[in-house]
């Protein structure tokens, strides 16, 4: 089911829609639109960034893996 879900959705506030209605879309129309990101997609992107960033430091491989896994656990609470 998650495979078919979009990574991002945009909610258009009343003021940005000509008919004065709120609706969801896959495209952003203005800076006033509210962006929703799937939680699992957000967590995965942060874990990738964390892994890449920590590899440029003095941390050991197992420490990086532990930090990424602990972050995933903390985000899923």
C-alpha positions in Angstrom: 0.0 0.0 0.0 2.8 2.4 0.9 4.4 1.8 -2.5 1.6 3.7 -4.2 1.3 6.5 -1.7 2.9 9.8 -2.8 5.8 11.1 -0.8 4.4 14.6 -0.6 0.9 16.1 -0.7 -0.1 19.8 -0.7 -3.1 21.3 1.0 -4.3 24.5 -0.6 -5.7 26.9 1.9 -9.1 28.6 1.1 -7.5 31.7 -0.2 -5.4 30.0 -2.9 -8.4 28.2 -4.5 -10.7 30.2 -6.7 -13.8 28.4 -5.4 -12.8 29.0 -1.8 -12.4 25.3 -1.0 -9.5 23.3 0.5 -8.2 20.4 -1.4 -5.1 18.1 -1.7 -2.9 17.8 -4.7 0.5 16.5 -5.7 1.8 19.8 -7.0 2.7 23.0 -5.1 1.0 26.1 -6.5 2.2 28.8 -4.1 4.3 29.5 -1.0 1.1 29.5 1.1 0.3 25.8 0.4 0.8 23.4 3.3 3.2 20.5 2.6 2.6 17.1 4.1 5.3 14.5 3.9 4.8 10.8 4.6 6.5 10.0 8.0 8.3 6.9 6.6 9.7 8.9 3.7 10.9 11.7 6.1 12.6 9.2 8.5 14.3 7.5 5.6 15.7 10.7 4.1 17.0 11.9 7.5 18.6 8.5 8.1 20.4 8.7 4.7 21.6 12.2 5.5 22.7 11.2 9.0 24.6 8.2 7.6 26.4 10.3 4.9 27.2 13.1 7.4 28.6 10.9 10.1 30.8 9.0 7.7 32.9 12.2 7.3 33.7 12.2 11.0 35.7 10.0 13.4 32.8 7.7 14.3 33.2 4.0 13.8 30.9 2.1 11.5 29.0 0.4 14.3 28.5 3.7 16.1 27.0 5.2 13.0 24.7 2.2 12.5 23.6 2.4 16.2 22.8 6.2 16.0 20.8 5.7 12.8 18.8 2.8 14.3 18.2 4.7 17.6 17.0 7.7 15.6 14.5 5.4 13.7 13.2 4.0 17.0 12.8 7.5 18.5 10.9 8.8 15.5 8.5 5.9 15.4 7.4 6.3 19.1 
